[in-house]
Amino acid sequence: MNLTDLMILGAATQPGAGGEGQGNPIVAFLPLILMFVIFYFLLIRPQQKRQKEHKLMVSNLKKGDKVVTNGGIIGKVLGVDEKKVVVKVGEDEVKLEFEKSAVSQVVQQD
């Protein structure tokens, strides 16, 4: 036996040689599907829930609510428009106009 005969013999005895043992293609994609499911439940779904809650909070803004903006400005709502909100800030009663989406939270009244 020479080297070529040994290589052919070794290739013939390896598992999966000759086209057998292909397996189910769904099993090959199972780790990818599992990763997508994990990402959905850990990242995508909670983010959608937070967006829905924020949209509900912004749509329920009313005059007199104490709010905090994304920039950290705390004030009292003086007026609410379809897209904007007017907020009174500080003791000098400075009026600032923000987009509704800039309101990050409504603070409990003391």
N, C-alpha and C positions, 0 to 999 in steps of 0.2 A: 504494500500500500504506500502510495506516495502522498504528498501534502494535499493535493487536489481531491483525492478520494476521501481523506479525513475531513476536509471542509464540507464536502457534500454530505457525508454521513452525519456530521455534527448538525448541519442545518436541517436534515430530515428528522432528527430525533428531538428537536426543540419543540415545546408546546406551541400550538397555533400555526405550525407550519402546514402549508398546503391549503390554506383558506378555511380551516375548521376553527370553531370556537370564537366566532365573531361577537356573540353576545347581543344583548338587547340595547338599542341605541338610547332608550329612555334612561337606563341605568348610567350611561355615560354622562348624561346631562343632569342627573340627580343632584350632584353637589352645586351646580350652577343654580338650579331651581331652589334649592335649600337656602343658598346665600341670598337670593332675591326675596324670599319669604322673610328671612331674618331682617334684611334691610327695610322691608315694608313695615314690619311691626315695631322696629326700633327707631326708625328715622322718619319715614314718609307719613305714616298714620298720626303720630303725635303732632307733627308740624301742621297737618291739615286740621286737626282738632283745635290747636292754638289759633290758627287763622280764622276758623269759624267763630270761636269765642270772642276774638278781637273785633270781628265784623259786627257781631251781635252787640257788644259793648258800645261800639262807636255809633251804631244806629239808635241806641237807647239813650244817648246823651241828651240832657235837658238843662234848662236854665237853673242855676244854683248848684250844680254838681261841682265838687272840688276834684280837679284833674291834675295829672302829671304828664308832661309831654315827653317825647323821646329825648329831647335835649335836657331834661331834668327841671324844667320850669314848672312850678306849682302855682296854680291859680284857680279862680272860680269862674265858671261858665256864665257869660252874660247873654249870649245869643248863639243859636245854632241855625246854620243854613244847610242846604243840601250837601255841599262839599266843604264848607268852612265852619269854624267855630271861633267866637270872640271870647277871649279869656282876660279877666281882670287880674293883674299881678301886682303885688306889693301894697304898701300902705298908701302910696301916692295914687293908687287906682289907675295904673297904666293899663291901657287896653291893647292887647295883642291879638292878631288874627292868624289862625293856624288852619291848615287843612285838617280835616277830621282824622285822617290816617296818622297824623303826628301825635295824637293822644295815645299814650301807652297804657294808662290805667285811670280808673276812677277811685279816688281815695274816700274812705269812710268819713262822714261828717262827725265831728266831736260834739 
